[in-house]
Amino acid sequence: MKESVSILIPTRNRSSILARCLAALPVGTQGVERPEVIVVDDCSEDSTSRVVEEFARSSGWQVQCLRQERPVGANAARNAALKVARGQVIVLIDDDAIVTEGWLRNLLNGLSQEYPVASGAMRLTLEGPLLGKHREEIQGTLGEVLRAPIGFDGQTVPVLANLAAFRWVFQRANFDETVRPPLEEAEWLLRADVRAVFVPDALVWHYKTKEDLRLSRVLRYVWLRGSENGWWVRERLGTPYLKRLSMAGMSLRTAIRSFAHAVWQRCWGGLVVGLGELSMALALMGIINRGPRTAKSWR
């Protein structure tokens, strides 16, 4: 891999985690020509700019810090970085992704003409206990990705928190700033009309704080994710009514089983799964819509 690399990191009000993310980059990029780093500050109110300046000074790396005039979201931040990035390969990570040794080399090795997008694994590292009694119930919600995610069309869907792609892919399609998690990746890949490959050895630790693990926050998050999924299938994919009815029925059955599990096992994980499935079922049928989402909760 001879192409130059740009690493893009959107962030907002998470300076302490961002500092960990930046500090890990020198180890994670060993064996690869030093990349440029572009941090996009989505109108933070903390010490984000100082954290970036300290990393640039201590590392000697080429680092830019762009600041949005108003908080407009992660996809808008990524698009702003794409406008100034000079690398022939674009790498995206989130501010809570702590890269591991060999990460970038392994990620870049996954790129090819057939697969111009490569995405790596993400393993949770937590400040507090995991909600519920069963890790598999909550790992997807919190962003643990150990196997290739599969989309509605059966293709591998990349993860924007740990992704590399050739620059020409973004010339085909940048990010839709109106689409919210968890559809950002699938929507972008569909418009770019390319295939992605999953690289399990390109591992990052997905760092979650005690605040991220708070039950009320997680429940709100899964409700929004479910409604976004249902809206996407209904409005963007234009799925016929009968098929949506069948999908909604499956989601409702899963929700009922999950709520029963939550009561029987006294397990918060069942409540999390059930609420997300219920939200998706209602959105599939148009009973609820996406609803407003403030900039503070753009993740």
TACOR-V524395 format. One record per residue. N is the residue number from 1. D_LAST is the distance of its C-alpha to the last C-alpha in Angstrom with 2 decimals. Layout:
n: {N N}
d_last: {D_LAST D_LAST}
This chain:
n: {1 2 3 4 5 6 7 8 9 10 11 12 13 14 15 16 17 18 19 20 21 22 23 24 25 26 27 28 29 30 31 32 33 34 35 36 37 38 39 40 41 42 43 44 45 46 47 48 49 50 51 52 53 54 55 56 57 58 59 60 61 62 63 64 65 66 67 68 69 70 71 72 73 74 75 76 77 78 79 80 81 82 83 84 85 86 87 88 89 90 91 92 93 94 95 96 97 98 99 100 101 102 103 104 105 106 107 108 109 110 111 112 113 114 115 116 117 118 119 120 121 122 123 124 125 126 127 128 129 130 131 132 133 134 135 136 137 138 139 140 141 142 143 144 145 146 147 148 149 150 151 152 153 154 155 156 157 158 159 160 161 162 163 164 165 166 167 168 169 170 171 172 173 174 175 176 177 178 179 180 181 182 183 184 185 186 187 188 189 190 191 192 193 194 195 196 197 198 199 200 201 202 203 204 205 206 207 208 209 210 211 212 213 214 215 216 217 218 219 220 221 222 223 224 225 226 227 228 229 230 231 232 233 234 235 236 237 238 239 240 241 242 243 244 245 246 247 248 249 250 251 252 253 254 255 256 257 258 259 260 261 262 263 264 265 266 267 268 269 270 271 272 273 274 275 276 277 278 279 280 281 282 283 284 285 286 287 288 289 290 291 292 293 294 295 296 297 298 299}
d_last: {31.76 33.20 30.55 28.76 25.10 22.23 19.11 16.06 13.26 10.50 9.78 9.58 11.64 11.74 15.21 16.72 14.42 14.64 18.38 18.49 16.70 19.25 22.13 21.86 22.14 25.96 26.55 24.14 25.79 29.37 31.76 29.92 30.78 28.62 25.62 24.38 21.02 18.92 16.17 14.43 13.83 11.75 14.28 13.90 16.43 17.21 19.24 16.98 19.82 22.36 20.60 20.59 24.19 25.33 24.05 25.78 28.92 29.19 28.41 30.22 27.55 26.90 23.62 22.24 19.76 18.75 17.57 16.17 18.44 15.82 12.03 11.31 7.93 7.24 9.95 12.27 12.04 12.99 15.72 17.05 17.50 19.20 21.73 23.07 22.70 26.21 25.85 27.16 24.48 20.80 18.65 14.86 13.17 10.02 11.02 11.16 13.44 17.06 19.42 22.81 26.31 27.03 23.42 23.77 27.31 26.47 23.53 25.82 28.64 26.77 26.89 29.88 31.27 30.59 27.03 25.63 22.09 21.63 18.78 19.16 18.76 16.25 17.72 16.20 17.63 17.25 18.44 19.56 20.90 19.11 18.98 21.89 24.83 23.78 21.18 20.95 19.76 16.50 15.96 14.24 11.68 10.91 11.16 14.88 16.50 20.24 21.63 21.07 18.62 20.76 19.94 21.93 24.59 25.13 23.89 21.71 18.09 16.58 13.33 11.66 11.02 14.84 16.74 19.93 21.67 24.75 24.43 26.30 23.57 21.37 24.54 24.58 21.03 18.14 14.66 14.55 12.50 12.77 11.33 7.98 6.96 9.33 11.81 10.92 13.29 16.00 16.23 16.62 19.08 21.07 21.68 22.51 24.94 24.98 24.79 22.59 23.84 22.35 23.60 23.49 25.14 22.40 20.66 17.87 17.12 13.56 13.74 12.54 13.85 15.80 13.29 10.66 13.73 14.89 16.04 15.14 11.45 11.56 13.74 11.69 8.73 11.49 13.16 10.52 10.29 14.06 14.70 12.80 14.94 18.00 17.63 17.31 20.44 22.27 21.68 20.74 22.85 25.48 26.34 29.70 30.05 31.94 29.49 26.60 28.89 29.44 25.75 25.15 28.13 26.81 23.47 25.54 27.83 25.06 23.66 27.20 27.85 24.63 25.49 29.01 27.92 25.91 29.10 31.59 29.93 28.24 25.03 21.59 20.24 22.27 20.78 17.18 18.43 20.65 18.24 15.94 19.18 20.64 17.81 18.16 21.93 21.99 19.82 22.06 25.02 23.69 24.13 20.64 18.41 14.73 15.03 13.47 9.91 10.08 8.74 8.20 5.44 3.79 0.00}
